């Protein structure tokens, strides 16, 4: 069993929340599951937290009536967890992990070499 203590920022109106604060406070709030997943994916791509913490944030933000799974958050990767919740709720939406590759910058070929 994995237990993580996650800080929850105080609500201060009129202040723009950081990506981390938005990640801790994001909720589905009655909107379609796919819209929640899109926003959550946008946020988690900007931070580098352990997947178990991100899983916990994702599951905590789901609506009460959204079907979930009963396994510990650390059993599945974040992408697997999100796709499982989407599948259990009848969604055809699916996300996949994108691995960032570092490429050496290369100059574009000149028109003379292309022709």
C-alpha distances in whole Angstrom, upper triangle without the diagonal:
4,7,10,13,16,19,21,25,28,30,33,36,38,36,34,31,29,27,24,25,26,22,21,23,24,24,25,28,29,30,30,26,28,29,26,25,28,27,24,24,27,25,22,25,26,24,22,18,15,14,11,13,15,13,12,16,17,16,16,20,21,23,22,24,23,21,17,15,12,9,6,8,8,9,12,15,16,19,18,16,19,21,19,20,23,24,23,25,28,28,30,29,27,26,26,25,28,28,30,33,35,39,42,44,47,51,52,54,58,60,62,60,59,62
4,7,10,12,16,18,22,25,27,30,33,35,33,31,27,26,24,21,22,23,19,18,20,21,22,24,26,28,29,29,25,27,28,24,23,26,25,21,22,25,22,19,22,23,20,18,14,11,11,8,9,12,11,10,13,15,14,15,18,19,22,22,24,22,21,17,15,13,11,7,7,6,9,12,13,14,18,17,15,18,21,19,19,23,24,23,25,28,28,30,28,26,24,24,23,25,26,28,30,33,36,39,41,45,48,49,52,55,58,60,58,56,60
4,7,9,13,15,19,22,24,27,30,32,30,29,25,24,22,19,20,21,18,16,18,20,20,23,25,27,28,28,25,27,28,24,23,26,25,21,22,25,22,19,22,23,20,18,14,12,12,9,9,12,12,9,12,15,14,13,17,19,21,21,24,22,22,18,17,15,13,10,9,9,13,15,16,16,20,19,17,19,22,21,21,24,26,25,26,29,29,31,29,27,26,26,24,27,27,29,32,34,38,40,42,46,49,50,53,56,59,61,59,58,61
4,6,10,12,16,19,21,24,27,29,27,26,22,20,19,15,16,18,15,13,16,17,19,21,24,26,27,28,25,26,26,22,22,24,23,19,20,22,19,17,20,20,17,15,12,10,11,8,7,10,11,9,11,14,14,13,16,18,21,21,24,23,23,19,19,17,16,12,11,11,14,16,16,15,19,20,17,19,22,22,21,24,26,25,27,30,29,31,29,27,25,25,23,26,26,27,30,32,35,38,40,44,47,48,51,54,56,59,57,56,59
4,7,9,13,16,18,21,24,27,24,24,20,19,18,14,15,17,14,11,14,17,18,21,23,26,27,28,26,27,27,23,23,25,23,20,21,23,19,18,21,20,17,16,13,12,14,11,9,12,13,10,11,15,15,13,16,19,21,22,25,24,24,21,21,20,19,15,14,14,18,19,19,18,22,22,20,21,25,24,23,26,29,28,28,32,31,33,31,29,27,27,26,28,28,29,32,33,37,40,41,45,48,49,52,55,58,60,58,57,61
4,6,10,13,15,18,21,23,21,20,16,15,15,11,11,13,11,8,11,13,15,19,20,24,24,26,23,25,24,20,20,22,20,17,19,20,16,15,18,18,14,14,11,12,13,11,8,10,12,9,9,13,13,11,13,17,19,20,24,22,23,21,21,20,19,16,14,15,19,19,19,17,20,22,19,20,23,23,22,24,27,27,27,30,29,31,28,27,25,26,24,26,26,27,30,32,35,38,39,43,45,47,50,53,55,58,56,55,58
4,6,9,12,15,18,20,18,17,14,13,14,10,9,12,11,8,10,13,16,19,21,24,25,27,25,26,25,21,22,23,20,18,20,20,17,16,19,18,15,16,13,15,16,15,11,13,15,12,11,15,16,13,15,18,21,22,25,24,26,23,24,24,23,20,18,19,22,23,22,20,23,25,22,22,26,26,25,27,30,29,29,32,31,33,30,29,27,28,26,28,28,28,32,33,36,39,40,43,46,47,51,53,55,58,57,56,59
4,7,9,12,15,17,15,15,12,12,13,10,7,10,10,6,7,11,13,17,18,21,22,24,23,24,23,19,20,22,19,16,19,19,16,16,20,18,16,17,15,17,18,16,13,14,16,13,11,14,15,12,13,16,18,20,23,23,24,22,24,24,24,21,19,20,24,24,23,20,23,25,22,22,26,26,24,26,29,28,28,31,30,32,29,29,27,28,27,28,29,29,33,34,37,40,41,44,46,47,51,54,56,59,57,56,59
4,6,9,12,14,12,12,9,10,12,9,6,9,10,8,8,12,14,18,18,22,23,25,24,25,23,20,21,22,19,17,20,20,16,17,20,18,16,18,17,19,20,19,16,16,18,16,13,16,18,15,15,19,20,22,25,25,27,25,27,27,27,25,22,24,27,27,25,23,25,28,25,24,28,29,26,28,31,31,30,33,32,34,31,30,28,29,28,29,30,30,33,34,37,40,40,44,46,47,50,53,55,58,57,55,59
4,6,10,12,11,12,10,12,14,13,9,11,13,11,10,13,15,19,19,22,23,26,26,27,25,22,24,24,21,20,23,22,19,20,23,21,20,22,20,23,24,23,19,19,22,19,16,19,20,17,17,20,21,23,26,26,29,27,29,29,30,27,25,27,30,30,29,26,29,31,28,27,31,31,29,30,34,33,32,35,33,36,33,33,31,32,31,33,34,33,37,38,41,43,43,47,49,49,53,55,57,61,59,58,61
4,6,10,9,11,9,12,14,13,10,11,13,11,9,12,14,17,17,20,21,24,24,26,23,20,23,23,20,19,22,21,18,20,23,21,21,23,22,24,25,24,21,20,22,20,17,19,21,17,16,19,20,22,25,25,28,27,30,30,31,29,26,28,31,31,30,27,29,31,28,27,30,31,28,29,33,32,31,34,32,35,32,32,30,32,32,33,34,34,37,38,41,43,43,47,48,49,53,55,56,60,59,57,61
4,6,6,9,9,12,15,15,11,12,15,14,12,15,17,20,19,23,23,26,26,28,25,22,25,25,21,21,24,23,20,22,25,22,22,25,24,27,27,27,23,23,25,23,20,22,24,21,19,23,23,25,28,28,31,31,33,34,34,32,29,31,35,34,32,29,31,34,31,29,33,34,31,32,36,35,34,36,35,37,34,34,32,34,33,34,35,35,38,38,41,43,43,46,48,48,52,54,56,59,59,57,60
4,5,8,9,13,16,16,13,13,17,16,13,15,17,20,18,22,22,25,26,27,24,22,25,24,21,21,24,23,20,23,25,23,23,26,26,29,29,29,26,25,27,25,22,23,25,22,20,23,23,26,28,28,32,31,34,35,36,34,31,33,36,35,34,30,32,35,32,30,33,35,32,32,36,36,33,36,34,36,33,34,32,34,34,34,36,35,39,39,42,44,43,46,48,48,52,53,55,59,58,57,59
4,7,9,13,16,17,14,14,18,18,16,17,19,22,20,23,23,27,27,28,24,23,25,25,21,22,25,22,20,23,25,23,23,27,27,30,31,31,27,26,29,27,24,25,27,25,22,25,26,28,31,31,34,34,36,37,38,36,33,35,38,37,35,32,33,36,33,31,34,36,33,33,37,37,35,37,35,37,34,35,33,35,34,34,36,35,38,38,41,42,42,45,46,46,50,51,53,56,56,54,57
4,6,9,13,14,11,12,15,16,14,16,18,21,21,24,24,26,27,27,24,22,24,23,19,20,23,20,18,21,22,20,20,23,24,27,28,28,25,24,26,25,22,23,26,23,21,24,25,28,31,30,33,33,35,36,36,34,31,33,36,35,33,29,31,34,32,30,33,35,32,32,36,36,35,37,35,36,33,33,31,33,32,32,33,32,35,35,38,39,39,42,43,44,47,49,51,54,54,52,55
4,7,10,12,9,9,13,14,13,14,17,19,19,23,22,24,24,24,21,19,21,20,16,17,19,17,15,18,19,16,17,21,21,25,25,26,23,21,24,23,20,21,24,22,20,23,24,27,30,29,31,31,33,34,34,32,29,31,34,32,30,26,28,31,29,27,30,32,30,30,34,34,32,34,32,33,30,30,28,29,28,28,30,28,31,32,34,36,35,38,40,40,44,46,47,51,50,49,52
4,7,8,6,6,10,10,10,11,14,17,18,21,21,23,22,22,19,17,19,18,14,15,17,15,12,15,16,14,14,17,18,21,22,23,19,18,21,20,16,18,21,19,17,20,22,25,27,26,29,28,30,31,31,29,26,27,30,29,26,23,25,28,26,24,27,29,27,27,31,31,30,32,30,31,28,28,25,27,26,26,27,26,29,30,33,35,34,38,39,40,44,46,47,51,50,49,52
4,5,5,6,9,10,11,12,16,18,20,23,22,24,23,23,20,18,19,18,14,14,15,13,10,12,14,11,11,14,15,18,19,21,17,16,19,19,15,17,20,19,17,21,23,26,28,27,29,28,29,31,30,28,24,25,28,27,24,21,23,26,24,23,26,28,26,27,30,31,30,32,30,31,27,27,24,25,23,23,24,23,26,27,29,31,31,35,36,37,41,43,45,48,47,46,49
4,6,5,6,9,10,10,14,17,18,22,20,21,20,20,17,15,15,14,11,10,12,10,6,9,10,7,8,11,12,16,16,18,15,13,16,16,13,14,18,17,15,18,21,24,26,24,26,25,27,28,27,25,21,22,25,23,21,18,19,22,21,19,23,25,23,24,27,28,27,29,27,28,24,23,20,21,20,20,21,20,23,24,27,29,29,33,34,35,39,41,43,46,45,44,47
4,5,5,6,9,10,14,17,19,22,21,23,21,21,19,16,16,16,13,11,13,12,8,9,11,9,7,10,10,13,14,15,12,11,14,14,11,13,16,15,14,18,21,23,26,24,26,24,25,26,25,23,19,20,23,22,20,17,19,22,20,19,22,24,23,24,27,28,27,30,27,29,25,24,21,22,20,21,21,21,24,25,28,30,31,35,37,38,41,44,46,49,48,46,50
4,5,5,6,8,12,16,17,20,20,22,21,21,19,16,17,17,14,12,15,14,10,11,14,12,11,14,13,16,17,17,14,13,16,15,11,13,16,14,13,17,19,22,25,23,25,24,25,26,26,24,20,22,25,24,22,19,21,24,22,20,24,25,23,24,28,28,27,30,28,29,26,25,23,24,23,24,25,24,28,29,32,34,34,38,40,41,44,47,49,52,51,49,53
4,5,5,6,9,12,14,17,17,18,17,18,15,12,14,14,10,9,12,11,8,10,13,11,11,14,14,17,17,17,14,12,15,14,10,12,15,13,11,15,17,20,22,21,23,22,24,25,25,23,20,22,24,23,21,17,19,22,20,18,21,23,21,22,25,26,24,27,25,26,23,22,20,22,21,22,23,23,27,28,31,33,34,37,39,39,43,45,47,50,49,48,51
4,6,5,9,12,14,17,17,18,16,16,15,11,12,12,9,7,10,10,6,7,11,10,9,12,11,13,13,14,10,8,11,11,7,9,12,11,9,13,16,18,21,19,21,19,21,22,22,20,16,18,21,19,17,14,16,19,16,15,18,20,18,19,23,23,22,25,23,24,21,20,18,19,18,19,21,21,25,26,29,32,33,36,38,39,42,45,47,50,48,47,50
4,6,9,12,14,18,18,19,17,19,17,13,14,16,13,10,13,13,10,10,14,13,12,14,12,14,14,13,10,9,11,10,6,9,11,9,9,12,15,17,20,19,21,19,20,21,21,19,16,17,21,20,18,15,18,20,17,16,20,21,19,20,24,24,23,26,24,26,23,23,21,22,21,23,24,24,28,29,33,35,36,39,42,42,46,49,50,54,52,51,54
4,6,10,11,15,15,17,16,18,16,12,14,15,12,10,14,14,11,13,16,15,15,17,15,17,17,16,13,12,14,12,8,10,12,9,8,11,13,16,19,18,20,19,21,22,22,21,18,20,23,22,21,17,20,22,19,17,21,22,19,20,24,24,22,25,24,26,23,23,21,23,23,24,26,27,30,32,35,38,38,41,43,44,47,50,52,55,54,52,55
4,7,9,12,12,14,13,14,12,8,10,12,9,7,11,12,9,11,14,14,14,17,16,17,16,16,14,11,13,12,8,8,10,9,6,9,11,14,17,15,18,17,19,21,22,20,17,20,22,21,19,16,17,19,17,15,18,19,17,17,21,21,19,22,20,22,20,20,18,21,21,22,24,25,29,31,33,36,37,40,42,42,45,48,49,53,51,49,53
4,5,9,9,11,10,12,11,7,10,12,10,9,13,14,12,14,17,18,18,20,18,20,18,18,15,13,13,12,9,8,9,8,4,6,8,11,13,12,15,15,18,19,21,20,17,20,22,21,20,17,18,19,16,14,17,18,15,16,19,19,17,20,18,21,19,19,19,21,22,24,26,27,31,33,36,39,40,42,44,44,48,50,51,55,53,51,54
4,6,6,8,7,9,8,5,9,11,10,9,13,14,14,15,18,19,20,22,21,21,19,19,17,15,14,14,11,9,10,9,6,5,6,10,11,9,13,13,17,19,21,21,18,21,23,21,20,17,17,19,16,13,16,16,13,13,17,16,14,16,15,18,16,17,17,20,21,24,26,28,31,34,36,40,40,43,45,44,47,50,51,54,53,51,54
4,6,9,10,12,11,9,12,14,12,13,16,17,17,18,21,22,23,25,24,25,23,22,20,18,18,17,14,13,13,11,8,8,6,9,11,11,15,16,19,21,23,23,21,24,26,24,24,20,21,22,19,17,19,20,16,16,19,19,16,19,18,21,19,20,21,24,25,27,30,31,35,37,40,43,43,46,47,47,50,53,54,57,56,54,56
4,7,8,11,10,9,13,14,14,15,18,19,19,21,23,24,25,28,26,27,25,24,23,21,20,19,17,15,14,14,11,9,7,9,9,10,14,15,19,22,24,25,23,26,27,25,25,22,22,23,20,17,19,19,16,15,18,17,14,16,16,19,17,20,21,24,26,28,31,33,36,39,41,44,44,47,49,48,51,53,54,58,56,54,56
4,6,8,7,7,10,11,11,13,15,16,17,19,21,22,24,26,25,26,24,24,23,20,19,19,17,14,15,15,11,10,9,12,12,11,14,16,20,23,25,25,23,26,27,25,24,21,20,21,19,16,17,18,15,14,17,17,14,15,14,16,15,17,18,22,24,25,29,30,34,36,38,41,41,44,45,44,47,50,50,54,53,50,53
4,5,5,7,9,10,11,13,14,16,17,19,20,22,24,26,25,26,23,24,23,20,19,19,17,14,15,16,13,10,10,13,12,10,13,15,18,22,23,24,22,25,25,23,22,19,18,19,17,14,15,16,13,11,14,14,11,12,10,13,11,14,15,19,21,23,27,29,32,35,37,40,40,42,44,43,46,48,49,52,51,48,51
4,5,5,6,9,10,10,12,14,15,16,18,20,22,23,22,23,20,20,20,17,15,16,15,11,12,13,11,8,9,12,11,8,10,12,15,18,20,21,18,21,22,19,19,16,15,15,13,10,11,12,9,7,11,11,8,10,8,11,9,11,13,16,18,21,24,26,30,32,35,38,39,41,43,42,45,47,48,51,50,47,50
4,5,5,6,9,10,10,12,14,15,16,19,21,23,22,23,20,21,20,17,16,18,16,12,14,16,13,11,12,16,15,12,13,14,17,21,22,22,20,22,22,19,18,15,14,15,14,10,10,13,10,8,11,13,10,11,8,9,7,9,10,14,16,18,22,24,27,30,32,35,35,38,39,38,41,44,44,48,46,44,46
4,5,5,6,9,10,11,13,14,16,18,19,22,22,23,20,22,21,17,17,18,16,13,15,16,12,11,13,16,16,13,16,17,20,23,24,24,21,24,25,22,20,17,16,17,16,12,14,16,13,11,15,16,14,14,12,13,10,12,12,16,18,19,23,24,27,30,32,35,35,37,39,38,41,43,44,47,46,44,46
4,5,5,6,8,10,11,12,14,16,17,20,19,20,18,18,17,14,14,15,12,9,11,12,9,8,10,14,14,12,14,14,17,20,21,21,18,21,22,19,18,14,14,16,14,11,13,15,12,11,15,15,13,15,13,14,12,13,12,16,17,19,22,23,27,29,32,35,35,38,40,39,42,45,46,49,48,45,48
4,6,5,6,8,10,10,12,14,16,18,17,18,15,16,16,12,12,14,12,8,11,13,10,10,12,16,16,13,14,14,16,19,19,19,16,19,19,16,15,11,10,13,11,7,10,12,10,9,13,14,13,14,11,13,9,9,9,12,13,15,19,20,24,27,29,32,33,35,37,37,40,43,44,47,45,43,46
4,6,5,6,9,10,11,13,15,18,18,19,17,19,18,14,15,17,14,11,14,16,13,13,15,19,19,16,18,18,20,23,23,23,20,21,22,19,17,13,12,15,14,11,12,15,13,12,15,17,16,16,13,14,10,10,9,12,13,14,18,19,22,25,27,30,30,33,34,34,37,39,40,44,42,40,43
4,5,5,6,9,10,11,13,16,17,18,17,18,17,13,14,16,13,11,14,15,11,12,15,18,19,17,19,18,21,24,24,23,20,22,23,20,18,14,14,17,16,12,15,17,15,14,18,19,18,19,16,17,14,14,12,15,15,16,19,20,23,25,28,31,31,33,35,35,38,40,42,45,44,42,45
4,5,5,6,9,10,11,14,13,15,13,15,13,9,11,12,9,7,11,12,9,11,14,17,18,16,17,16,18,21,20,19,16,18,20,17,15,11,11,14,13,10,13,15,13,13,17,18,17,19,16,17,14,13,11,13,14,15,18,18,22,24,27,30,31,34,36,36,39,42,43,46,45,43,46
4,5,5,6,9,10,12,13,14,12,15,14,10,11,14,12,9,13,15,13,14,17,20,21,18,19,18,19,22,21,20,17,18,19,16,13,10,9,13,12,9,12,15,14,13,17,18,18,19,16,16,13,11,9,10,10,11,14,15,19,21,24,27,28,30,33,32,36,38,40,43,41,39,43
4,6,6,7,10,13,14,16,15,17,16,12,14,16,14,12,16,17,15,16,19,23,23,21,22,21,23,25,25,23,20,21,23,20,17,13,13,16,16,13,15,18,17,17,20,22,21,22,19,19,15,14,11,13,12,12,15,15,18,20,23,26,26,29,31,31,34,36,38,41,40,38,41
4,5,6,7,10,11,14,13,15,13,10,13,14,11,11,15,15,13,15,18,22,23,21,22,21,22,24,24,22,18,19,22,19,16,13,14,17,16,14,17,19,18,18,21,23,22,24,21,22,18,17,14,15,14,14,16,16,20,21,24,27,27,30,32,33,36,39,41,44,42,41,44
4,5,5,8,8,10,10,12,11,7,10,12,10,10,13,14,13,15,19,22,23,20,21,20,20,22,21,19,16,16,18,16,13,10,11,14,14,12,15,17,17,17,20,22,22,23,21,21,18,16,13,13,11,12,14,14,18,20,23,26,27,30,32,33,36,39,41,44,42,41,44
4,6,8,10,12,11,15,14,10,13,16,14,13,17,18,17,19,22,25,26,23,24,22,23,25,24,22,18,18,20,17,14,11,11,15,15,14,16,19,19,19,22,24,23,25,22,22,18,16,12,12,10,10,11,11,14,16,19,22,23,26,29,29,32,35,37,40,39,37,40
4,7,10,13,13,16,14,12,15,17,14,15,18,19,18,20,24,27,28,25,27,25,26,27,26,24,20,20,23,20,17,14,15,19,19,17,20,22,22,22,25,27,26,28,25,25,21,19,16,16,14,13,13,12,16,17,20,22,23,26,29,29,33,36,38,41,39,38,41
4,6,10,11,13,11,10,13,15,13,14,17,18,17,20,23,26,28,25,26,24,25,26,24,22,18,18,21,19,16,13,15,18,18,17,20,22,22,22,25,27,27,29,26,27,23,21,17,17,14,14,14,14,17,18,21,24,25,28,31,32,36,38,41,43,42,41,44
4,7,9,12,10,9,13,14,14,15,18,19,19,21,25,27,29,27,27,24,24,25,23,20,17,16,19,17,14,12,14,17,17,17,20,22,22,23,26,27,28,30,27,28,24,22,18,17,14,14,13,13,16,17,21,23,25,28,31,33,36,39,41,44,42,41,45
4,6,8,7,7,10,11,11,13,15,16,17,19,23,25,27,25,25,22,22,22,20,17,14,13,16,15,12,11,14,16,16,16,19,20,20,22,25,25,26,29,27,27,24,22,18,18,15,16,16,16,19,21,24,27,29,32,35,36,40,43,45,48,46,45,48
4,5,6,7,9,10,11,13,15,16,17,19,23,25,27,24,24,20,20,20,17,14,11,9,13,12,10,9,13,14,14,15,18,19,19,21,23,24,25,28,26,27,24,21,18,17,15,16,16,17,20,22,25,28,30,34,37,38,41,44,47,49,47,46,50
4,5,5,6,8,10,10,12,14,15,17,21,22,24,21,20,17,16,17,14,12,8,7,10,9,6,6,9,11,10,11,14,15,16,18,20,20,22,24,22,23,21,18,15,14,12,15,15,17,20,22,26,29,31,34,37,38,41,44,46,49,47,45,49
4,5,5,6,9,10,11,12,14,16,19,20,22,20,19,16,14,14,12,9,6,5,8,8,8,7,11,12,10,12,15,15,15,18,20,20,21,24,23,24,22,20,17,17,16,18,19,20,24,26,30,33,35,38,41,42,45,48,50,53,51,49,53
4,5,5,6,9,10,11,12,15,18,20,22,20,20,17,16,16,14,11,8,8,12,12,11,9,13,14,12,13,17,17,17,19,21,21,22,25,24,25,23,21,18,19,17,19,20,21,24,26,30,33,35,38,41,42,45,48,50,53,51,50,53
4,5,5,6,9,10,11,13,17,18,20,18,18,15,15,16,15,13,9,10,13,11,9,7,10,12,10,10,14,15,14,16,19,19,20,22,21,22,19,17,15,15,14,16,17,19,22,24,28,31,32,36,38,39,42,45,47,50,48,47,50
4,5,5,6,8,10,11,15,16,18,15,15,12,12,13,11,9,6,7,10,8,8,6,9,10,7,8,12,12,11,14,16,16,17,20,19,20,18,16,14,15,14,17,19,21,24,27,30,33,35,38,41,41,44,47,49,52,50,48,52
4,5,5,6,9,10,14,15,17,15,15,12,12,12,11,9,6,9,11,11,11,9,13,13,10,11,15,14,13,16,18,18,18,21,21,23,21,19,18,19,18,21,22,24,27,30,33,36,38,41,44,44,47,51,52,55,53,52,55
4,6,5,6,9,13,14,17,15,16,13,14,15,15,13,10,12,15,14,13,10,13,15,12,11,15,15,14,16,19,18,18,22,20,22,20,19,17,18,18,20,22,23,27,29,32,35,36,40,42,43,46,49,51,54,52,50,54
4,6,5,7,11,13,15,12,13,11,12,14,14,13,10,12,14,13,12,9,11,12,9,8,12,12,10,12,15,15,15,18,16,19,16,15,14,16,16,18,20,22,26,28,31,35,36,39,41,42,45,48,49,52,50,49,52
4,5,5,9,10,12,10,10,8,9,11,11,11,8,12,13,12,13,10,12,12,9,9,12,11,9,12,14,13,13,17,16,19,17,16,16,18,18,21,23,25,29,32,35,38,39,42,45,45,48,51,53,56,54,52,55
4,6,8,9,12,11,12,10,12,13,14,13,11,14,16,15,16,13,16,16,12,12,16,15,12,15,18,16,16,20,19,22,20,20,19,21,21,24,26,27,31,34,37,40,41,44,47,47,50,53,55,58,56,54,57
4,7,9,12,10,12,11,14,15,17,16,13,17,19,17,17,14,16,17,13,12,15,15,12,14,17,16,15,18,18,20,18,18,18,20,21,23,25,27,30,33,36,39,40,43,45,45,48,51,53,56,54,52,55
4,6,8,6,9,9,12,14,16,16,14,17,18,17,17,14,15,16,12,11,14,13,10,11,14,13,12,15,15,18,16,16,17,20,21,23,26,28,32,34,37,40,41,44,46,46,49,52,53,56,55,53,56
4,5,5,9,10,13,15,18,18,17,21,21,20,21,18,19,19,16,14,16,15,12,13,16,14,12,15,15,19,18,19,19,23,24,27,30,31,35,38,41,44,44,47,49,49,52,55,56,59,58,55,58
4,6,8,9,13,14,17,18,17,21,22,21,22,20,21,20,17,16,18,16,13,15,17,14,13,16,17,21,20,21,22,25,27,30,32,34,38,41,43,47,48,50,53,52,55,58,59,62,61,58,61
4,6,9,12,14,18,19,19,22,23,21,23,21,21,20,17,16,17,16,12,13,15,12,10,13,15,18,18,20,22,25,27,30,33,35,38,41,44,48,48,51,53,52,55,58,59,62,61,58,61
4,6,10,13,15,17,16,20,20,18,19,17,17,17,13,12,13,12,8,9,11,9,7,11,12,15,15,16,18,21,23,26,29,31,35,38,41,44,45,47,50,49,52,55,56,59,57,55,57
4,7,10,13,15,15,18,18,16,18,16,16,15,12,12,12,10,7,9,9,6,6,10,11,15,15,16,18,20,22,26,29,31,35,38,41,44,45,48,50,50,52,55,56,59,57,55,58
4,7,9,11,11,14,14,13,15,14,14,13,9,10,11,8,6,9,10,7,8,12,13,16,16,16,17,19,21,24,27,29,33,36,39,42,44,46,49,49,51,54,56,59,56,54,57
4,6,9,9,12,11,11,13,13,14,11,9,10,11,8,7,11,11,8,11,14,15,18,17,17,18,19,20,24,26,29,32,36,39,42,44,46,49,49,52,55,56,59,57,55,58
4,7,9,12,10,11,15,15,16,14,11,13,15,11,11,15,15,12,14,17,19,21,21,20,21,22,23,27,28,31,34,37,40,44,46,48,51,52,54,58,59,62,59,57,61
4,6,8,7,8,12,13,15,12,10,13,14,11,12,15,15,14,16,19,20,22,22,20,20,21,21,25,26,29,32,35,38,42,44,46,49,50,52,56,57,60,57,56,59
4,5,6,8,11,12,15,13,10,14,15,13,14,17,18,16,19,22,22,24,23,21,20,21,21,24,25,27,31,33,37,40,42,45,48,49,52,55,57,59,57,55,59
4,6,6,8,8,12,10,8,11,13,12,12,15,17,16,18,21,21,22,21,19,18,18,17,21,22,24,27,30,33,37,39,42,45,45,48,52,53,56,54,52,55
4,6,7,9,12,11,10,13,15,14,15,18,19,19,21,23,23,24,23,20,18,18,17,20,20,23,26,28,32,35,37,40,43,44,47,50,53,55,52,51,55
4,7,9,12,10,9,13,14,12,14,17,17,17,20,22,22,23,22,19,18,18,17,20,21,24,26,29,33,36,38,41,44,45,47,51,53,55,53,51,54
4,6,8,6,6,9,10,9,12,14,14,15,17,19,19,20,18,15,14,14,13,17,18,21,24,27,30,33,36,38,41,42,44,48,50,52,49,48,51
4,5,5,6,9,10,10,12,14,15,16,18,20,19,19,17,14,12,11,10,13,14,17,20,23,26,30,32,34,38,38,41,44,46,49,46,44,48
4,5,5,6,9,10,11,12,14,15,17,19,17,18,15,12,10,10,9,12,14,16,20,23,26,29,31,34,37,37,40,43,45,48,45,44,47
4,5,5,6,8,10,11,12,14,16,17,15,15,12,9,7,6,7,10,12,15,19,22,25,28,30,32,35,35,38,41,43,45,43,41,44
4,6,5,6,9,10,10,12,14,15,14,14,13,10,9,9,9,13,15,18,21,25,28,31,33,35,38,38,41,44,46,48,46,44,47
4,5,5,6,9,10,11,12,14,14,15,13,11,10,11,12,16,18,21,24,27,30,34,35,38,41,41,43,47,48,51,48,46,50
4,5,5,6,9,10,11,13,11,12,10,8,8,10,11,14,17,20,23,26,29,33,34,36,39,39,42,45,46,49,47,45,48
4,5,5,6,9,10,11,9,10,8,6,7,8,11,14,17,20,23,27,29,33,34,36,39,39,41,44,45,48,46,44,46
4,5,5,6,9,10,10,11,11,9,10,12,14,18,20,23,27,30,33,36,38,40,43,42,45,48,49,52,49,47,50
4,5,5,6,9,9,11,10,10,11,14,16,19,22,25,28,32,34,38,39,41,44,43,46,49,50,53,51,49,52
4,6,5,6,5,7,7,7,9,12,15,18,22,24,28,31,33,37,38,40,42,41,44,47,48,51,49,46,49
4,5,5,6,7,8,8,11,14,17,20,23,26,29,32,35,38,39,41,44,43,45,48,49,52,50,47,50
4,6,8,10,11,12,14,17,19,23,26,29,32,35,38,41,43,45,47,46,49,52,53,56,53,51,54
4,6,9,10,12,15,18,20,24,27,30,33,36,38,42,43,45,47,46,49,52,52,55,53,51,53
4,7,9,11,14,17,21,24,27,30,33,36,38,42,43,44,47,45,48,50,51,54,52,49,52
4,5,8,11,15,18,21,24,27,30,33,35,39,39,41,43,42,44,47,47,50,49,46,48
4,6,10,13,17,19,23,25,28,31,33,37,37,39,41,39,41,44,44,47,46,43,45
4,7,10,14,16,20,22,25,28,30,34,34,36,38,37,39,42,42,45,43,41,43
4,7,10,13,16,19,22,25,27,31,32,33,36,35,37,40,41,44,42,39,42
4,7,9,13,15,19,22,24,28,29,30,33,32,35,38,39,42,40,37,40
4,6,10,13,15,19,21,25,26,28,31,30,33,36,37,40,38,35,38
4,6,10,13,16,18,22,24,26,29,29,31,35,36,39,37,35,38
4,6,9,13,15,19,20,22,25,25,28,31,33,35,33,31,35
4,6,10,12,16,18,20,24,24,27,30,32,35,32,31,34
4,7,10,13,15,18,21,22,24,28,30,32,30,29,33
4,6,10,12,15,18,19,22,25,28,30,27,26,30
4,7,9,12,16,17,20,23,26,28,26,25,29
4,6,9,12,14,17,20,23,25,22,22,26
4,6,10,12,15,18,21,23,21,21,25
4,7,9,12,15,18,20,18,19,22
4,6,9,12,15,17,15,15,19
4,6,9,12,14,12,13,17
4,6,9,12,10,10,14
4,7,8,6,7,10
4,5,6,6,9
4,6,5,6
4,6,6
4,6
4
